[in-house]
Amino acid sequence: MKLCVTGGGTGGHLMIAEAIVEAAVSDGHEVIFIGSKNGQDRKYFEHNSPFSYTYFLDTTGVVNQKGLGKFKALLKIFKAFLRSRKILKKHKIQATYSVGGFSAAPASFASLSLFIPLFIHEQNAVEGRLNGLLKRYAKSFVSAYDEHSPIQGYPVKEIFYKTAHLREELKTIIFLGGSHGAKAINDLALSVAWKLKKRGIAIIHQAGEADYERVKTEYEKLGVEAELYAFTKELPELINRADMAVSRSGASTLWELTTNGCPALFVPYPYAAGDHQYYNAKFIVDKNMGWCEREGEGLKTKLLRIIKEPQLGEKSEKLLEYAQKDVAQQMIKDVEAKI
């Protein structure tokens, strides 16, 4: 089978793309990628890519544009749509899997225009606008939050299953602000760093490139040693070493933590479209598998209360029981059956 994976813009979408290509290639399929010059698509897949071919087109998001900016964004998508048609024909693509994000639009519409079966994965608890528009035309619409989804669970890289284990004692905590970092989480980590040191709890911290130097300086002033990163692609290994996480609740990170059995205090990004990060976290919290607290004065108090009595074993066990294995493989089998 010749498959096209499209979408991206943020790390969350691109991690799903990684899981899909990993599963497809292991089954002997050829996979190409169509993404954007903007966003993080190039950072993930331009070098040492698991795809046989990668294409990065000049597209930007439409929703957040105003006036003339919206028109220019639509014009870019139309030009990318025409280019995508040529790419799909050139590689004789038999199916397209959209992982969402603005960069998914050109190849998704191009596939429909060429009568190439379209498959969609919705990563969030709140449906994205593009996915909502294309849902009725898709052969399958997969969502971990939808009980009617043909496949239950969320596709993550196989390493998170292989290294999954029960957490029972809080020895190491990891702070994750997402691919760009999060000042609120960085400030939270710094505010509790000394107390964590006194309790003998090690700190792993992904601060984001923009805030890295400030956070590094603050740790030095506090006299606290922290394993600090600006950006890293070694998150599977770092998460595996952690006993608990404090994290944004973007879908991919949320499900990677879930799959690996690592309980988390989720701090939703307050400006996410449709407040989807809150609803992502709520899905986990409602099942008593983690915690959630919005940014604000109560955040530090909540974290200190959790650290005092974490009940890691109970939550970690529930996460491991809930996590669905081989979701990406199931998605590929679903494509094979429906094309």
C-alpha positions in Angstrom: 0.0 0.0 0.0 1.1 3.5 -0.8 0.0 5.9 2.0 0.2 9.6 2.5 0.2 11.0 6.0 -0.6 14.7 6.2 -0.9 17.4 8.9 1.1 18.9 11.7 2.0 22.4 12.7 2.5 21.3 16.4 4.3 18.5 18.0 1.1 16.8 19.0 0.0 16.2 15.5 3.5 15.2 14.3 3.8 12.6 17.1 0.7 10.9 15.7 2.3 11.0 12.2 5.4 9.3 13.7 3.3 6.6 15.3 1.4 5.9 12.0 4.5 5.8 9.8 6.2 3.5 12.3 3.3 1.1 12.1 2.9 1.3 8.4 6.5 0.8 7.5 6.7 -2.2 9.9 3.9 -3.8 7.8 5.8 -3.2 4.6 4.0 -0.1 3.3 5.4 2.9 1.6 4.6 6.2 3.3 5.0 9.8 2.2 4.4 13.0 4.2 2.9 16.3 3.2 3.2 19.1 5.7 4.0 22.8 5.9 7.1 25.0 5.7 5.7 26.7 8.8 5.1 25.2 12.2 7.3 22.3 13.4 6.9 19.9 10.5 10.4 20.5 9.1 12.0 20.2 12.6 10.5 16.7 12.9 10.8 15.2 9.5 13.2 17.1 7.2 16.3 15.1 8.3 16.5 11.4 9.1 12.8 11.0 8.3 11.0 7.7 8.5 9.0 8.6 5.4 10.2 7.7 1.9 9.5 11.2 0.7 8.6 14.4 2.6 7.0 17.6 1.2 6.7 20.9 3.0 4.3 23.3 1.4 3.9 27.1 2.0 0.7 27.1 4.2 -0.4 28.9 7.3 -3.4 28.7 9.6 -6.6 30.4 8.6 -8.7 30.6 11.8 -6.5 33.1 13.6 -6.1 35.4 10.6 -8.0 38.6 10.0 -9.1 40.5 6.9 -6.5 40.3 4.1 -4.5 37.8 6.1 -7.3 35.3 5.9 -7.5 35.7 2.2 -3.8 35.3 1.8 -3.9 32.1 3.9 -6.7 30.7 1.8 -4.8 31.5 -1.4 -1.7 29.6 0.0 -3.9 26.6 0.8 -5.4 26.6 -2.7 -1.9 26.7 -4.3 -0.8 23.9 -1.9 -4.0 21.9 -2.8 -2.9 22.0 -6.5 0.6 20.9 -5.6 -0.7 18.2 -3.4 -2.8 16.7 -6.3 0.4 16.4 -8.3 2.3 14.8 -5.4 -0.5 12.3 -4.8 -0.7 11.4 -8.5 3.1 11.1 -8.8 3.4 8.6 -5.9 0.2 6.8 -6.9 -1.2 7.2 -3.3 -3.9 4.7 -2.4 -5.0 6.3 0.9 -4.4 9.5 2.9 -4.3 9.8 6.7 -4.9 13.2 8.2 -3.5 13.9 11.7 -5.1 17.3 11.8 -3.6 20.8 12.0 -3.7 23.5 9.3 -1.1 21.8 7.2 -3.5 18.8 6.7 -5.9 20.9 4.6 -4.3 20.8 1.1 -3.6 17.1 0.9 -6.9 16.2 2.5 -8.9 18.2 0.0 -6.6 17.0 -2.8 -7.3 13.4 -1.8 -11.0 13.8 -1.9 -10.8 15.6 -5.3 -9.0 12.5 -6.6 -11.3 10.0 -4.9 -8.5 8.8 -2.8 -9.9 7.4 0.5 -9.4 9.8 3.4 -8.9 8.7 7.0 -8.8 11.1 9.9 -7.5 11.0 13.5 -8.9 13.6 15.9 -6.3 14.1 18.7 -8.4 16.3 21.0 -11.5 15.9 23.1 -12.9 19.0 21.3 -13.1 18.4 17.6 -11.0 20.6 15.3 -12.6 22.8 12.7 -10.9 21.1 9.7 -11.7 17.6 11.1 -15.3 18.6 11.7 -15.6 19.8 8.1 -14.0 16.7 6.6 -15.5 14.1 9.0 -18.5 13.2 6.9 -16.2 12.4 3.9 -13.8 10.2 5.8 -13.7 6.4 5.5 -12.8 6.3 9.3 -12.8 9.0 12.0 -10.7 7.9 14.9 -10.8 9.5 18.3 -9.7 8.3 21.8 -12.4 10.3 23.4 -15.4 9.1 21.3 -17.1 5.9 22.4 -18.3 5.4 18.8 -14.9 5.5 17.3 -14.1 2.4 15.2 -10.8 2.2 17.1 -10.4 3.0 20.8 -7.2 4.5 22.2 -4.5 6.9 20.9 -1.5 6.1 18.7 1.8 6.7 20.4 5.3 5.5 19.5 6.0 1.9 20.5 8.7 2.9 22.9 6.0 4.1 25.4 4.5 0.6 25.5 7.8 -1.1 25.8 9.0 1.0 28.7 5.6 1.2 30.5 5.9 0.5 34.2 4.1 1.0 37.5 5.1 4.1 39.6 4.8 3.7 43.3 7.3 6.1 44.9 8.0 9.8 43.9 11.7 10.0 43.3 11.7 12.0 40.1 9.3 14.6 38.7 9.3 15.9 35.1 8.0 19.3 34.1 6.7 19.5 30.5 5.5 22.8 28.9 5.0 21.5 25.4 7.2 22.0 22.3 7.4 25.7 22.9 7.6 25.6 26.7 5.1 27.2 29.1 6.1 30.1 31.4 3.4 29.1 33.9 4.9 25.6 34.3 8.4 26.9 34.3 7.5 29.4 37.1 5.7 26.6 39.0 8.8 24.4 38.8 11.0 27.2 40.1 8.6 28.0 42.9 8.7 24.4 44.3 12.3 23.5 43.4 13.7 24.1 46.8 11.0 22.0 48.5 11.6 19.2 46.0 15.3 19.3 46.7 14.6 19.0 50.5 12.4 15.9 49.9 15.1 14.4 47.7 13.0 14.5 44.5 15.0 14.9 41.3 13.8 17.4 38.7 13.7 16.9 34.9 12.5 20.0 33.1 11.8 20.9 29.5 11.6 24.7 29.6 11.3 25.6 25.9 13.9 27.4 23.9 12.5 30.9 24.5 12.6 30.6 28.3 15.6 28.3 28.8 18.3 30.8 29.8 16.0 32.5 32.3 15.0 29.2 33.9 18.7 28.0 34.0 19.7 31.2 35.7 16.9 30.9 38.3 17.9 27.3 39.2 21.5 28.4 39.7 20.3 31.2 42.0 18.3 28.7 44.0 21.2 26.3 44.3 19.0 23.5 42.8 20.4 21.0 40.3 17.9 20.2 37.6 18.2 18.2 34.4 17.2 21.1 32.1 16.3 21.0 28.4 15.3 23.7 25.9 13.9 21.2 23.3 14.5 17.5 23.1 13.4 14.6 21.1 14.4 12.2 23.9 11.1 12.6 25.8 10.4 8.8 25.8 13.5 8.2 27.8 12.9 11.2 30.1 9.3 10.2 30.8 10.3 6.6 31.5 12.7 7.9 34.2 10.0 10.1 35.8 7.6 9.0 38.5 5.2 11.9 38.0 4.7 14.7 35.5 3.5 18.3 35.5 2.5 18.9 32.0 0.3 20.8 29.5 -2.5 18.6 28.3 -1.9 18.5 24.6 -3.2 15.2 23.4 0.0 13.4 22.4 1.9 14.2 25.6 -1.2 13.3 27.6 -1.5 9.9 26.0 2.2 9.2 26.0 2.2 9.7 29.8 -1.0 7.6 30.1 0.5 4.7 28.0 3.7 4.8 30.0 1.8 4.7 33.3 3.2 8.1 34.5 0.6 10.0 36.5 0.4 13.7 35.8 -0.9 17.0 37.1 -2.2 18.7 33.9 -2.1 22.4 33.5 -4.2 23.2 30.4 -3.0 25.9 28.0 -5.7 28.6 28.7 -5.9 29.8 25.1 -6.2 26.5 23.3 -9.0 26.5 20.7 -12.3 25.4 22.3 -10.4 25.0 25.6 -9.6 21.5 24.3 -6.6 21.0 26.6 -8.9 21.3 29.6 -11.3 18.7 28.2 -8.4 16.4 27.3 -7.3 16.5 30.9 -10.9 16.2 32.2 -11.2 12.9 30.3 -8.3 11.5 32.4 -9.3 13.1 35.7 -12.9 11.9 35.5 -11.4 8.3 35.5 -9.3 9.1 38.6 -6.1 8.6 36.6 -4.5 12.0 37.1 -5.0 15.6 38.3 -5.8 18.9 36.7 -5.5 22.5 37.8 -5.8 25.7 35.7 -3.1 28.4 35.8 -3.5 30.6 38.8 -2.8 31.0 42.5 -4.1 27.6 43.4 -1.6 25.8 41.2 1.4 25.7 43.5 -0.8 24.7 46.5 -2.3 21.8 44.4 1.1 20.5 43.4 2.5 20.6 47.0 -0.6 18.8 48.2 -0.1 16.1 45.6 3.6 15.7 46.3 2.8 15.3 50.0 0.4 12.4 49.3 0.8 11.4 45.7 -1.0 8.0 45.7 1.0 7.2 42.6 0.5 3.4 42.7 -3.3 3.7 42.4 -3.2 6.1 39.5 -0.3 4.5 37.7 -2.1 1.1 37.8 -5.3 2.6 36.4 -3.3 4.3 33.6 -1.6 1.0 32.6 -4.9 -0.9 32.6 -6.6 1.8 30.5 -3.9 2.3 27.9 -4.7 0.6 24.5 -1.8 -1.2 22.8 -1.0 -1.2 19.1 -3.5 1.6 18.2 -1.4 2.7 15.3 -1.2 -0.9 14.0 -5.0 -1.1 14.3 -5.4 2.2 12.3 -3.2 0.8 9.5 -5.2 -2.5 9.4 -8.4 -0.4 9.2 -7.0 1.4 6.2 -6.0 -1.9 4.5 -9.6 -3.2 5.0 -11.3 -0.1 3.6 -9.4 0.8 0.5 
